[in-house]
Amino acid sequence: MSTTSTSPSPTSRRTAYIARNTNETKIQVSLSLDGGPLDLLPSDNETFVNDGPQAPENQNTKTHASQITLSQQIWIWTGIGFLDHMLHAWAKHAGWSLRIRCRGDLEITSQLTFDTPSVDDHHTTEDTFLALGTAFTTALGPRAGITRFGYAYAPLDEALSRAVLDISSRPFFVGNFDFASPMMGSLNTQMVHHGLGSWVQNAGVTLHVDVLRGDNDHHRCESAFKALAVACRMACGRVVGREGEVVSTKGVL
């Protein structure tokens, strides 16, 4: 896996680029915690071919999970539409700019052989969250001068969720979702919990997410990601006058 980042100053944008390649998935992630423009993901025509559910070659193509504004650039394609939707909501409400492209072992296509069998959504979801967690901690840089703690409630119609985040360098995840159905689109509902737990491990954070009420699984899940997004925005916020200070009685994070 390769990573690049900028050295954050009190005013610079905090960015990172991650390439994570395994026998199961090939993933590129470009992240800015402070929004703004992002370079296009590097071309890799051999890996990211346009077959099956793979991403369009032109990253300027508008997709179901892309949104370009003056303050943010979001373009996401994992091959799992509902996962893209949740990542889009997360980035939008966290104030991030985010580009993600993934090719995973989702299904058999004419190009796959018995040496590259299809699996399901597990590897693609897990590895996307792992790569995003690495991008998060890389972009964040030294854990100094930030709020550290973040929390939020987010409603979506009848659903209501709460997220509480500590940028602690102590990975721990508790999530309560209680989905009624096994699938949301082509995403197994088990992978919401597992995916966020994977992000937590590589991001180095403590995270509690609870869906407090809701009848519709889509609404329950989306409200959870929106609450997480707002908590991330709060926790990553820079504190004026505390530049370089570590918010810990230990003096380190």
Secondary structure, 3 states (H helix, E strand, C coil): CEEEECCCCCCCCCEEEEEEECCCEEEEEEEECCCCCCCCCCCCCCCCCCCCCCCCCCCCCCCCCEEECCCCEEEEECCCHHHHHHHHHHHHHHCCEEEEEEEECCCCCCCCCCCCCCCCCHHHHHHHHHHHHHHHHHHHCCCCCECCEEEEEEEECCEEEEEEEECCCCCEEEEECCCCCCEECCEECHHHHHHHHHHHHHHCCEEEEEEEECCCHHHHHHHHHHHHHHHHHHHCCECCCCCCCCCCCCCCC
